[in-house]
């Protein structure tokens, strides 16, 4: 949807979009994941935040397990949009 506004005698075009809840959630999730990817340190750096309460191996299991959950959720979301042969 495009709306036109006048401000101090100048016409301003403003594009507004209305996204479905699915798209809004995917966009937010992508921003979070991109930020996490930029902020991520080495496994040792990340484990150091826990002051020795967990090992890099435990942290790695948690990271990999949650990455698998993300992939499964994405598969459920995208499956209906994939073309069938």
N, C-alpha and C positions, 0 to 999 in steps of 0.2 A: 504494500500500500504506500502510495506517495502522497504526502500532504504538502501544501504550499502555505507559507507564513510570510507576513510582511513585517519587517523590522526596520525601523528608521527609513522607510521608503524603499528598502531593498527586498526583493522577493527571495525567499529561502526555500529551497526544496528539501524536504526531509523524508528519508525513506524509513519506513517502519515495517518490521516484519513480525509476524505472529508465528511463533514456532510451536510445534506440537510438544507436549511434555516429554516425549521420548527424545526429540532433538535437543531440547533444552538440557536434559540430564546428560546426554552424550557430550555436548559441548562443555558443560561444567566438568565432567569426568576427564575429558581430554586435557583441559587446562590444568587440572590437578596432577594428572600423570606427567604432562610435559614439565611442570614445575618440579615434580619429584625427580624426574630424570636429570634435570639440570642441577638440582641440589644434592643429589646422591654422591656420597664419598665412597671410598673403598669399603669393603666389608669390615675391615679393622676400624676404620674411622667411624662407621655407623655403630658398631658394637661398643665403641668407647663411650657412647652416650649413656650406656646402661651401667657404668661403673663396675664392671666385672660381674654383674648379676647374670648375664647370658654370654655365651661364647659366640664367635663368628659362625660356627656351624649351626647353632640354634637359630641365630638371626637369619642365616641363609635358608634354613628350612621354612621359617616363617615367611620370608620374602617369596620363595619359590611356591609355597602353598597358596599364598594369596594371589600371586600372578596366575596360577592355574584357575583359581576362582574367577578372576577377571576374564580370562579367556573363555571359560565355560559360559559366563553370563553374556559375553559378546556373541558367542556362537548361538545362544538362544535368541538374542535380539536380532541377529542378522540372518538367521536361517530362513525366515519367511520372505526375505528380499532376494535371495539367491535364485538365479534362473534354473529351471529344471530342464533336463535334457529331453 
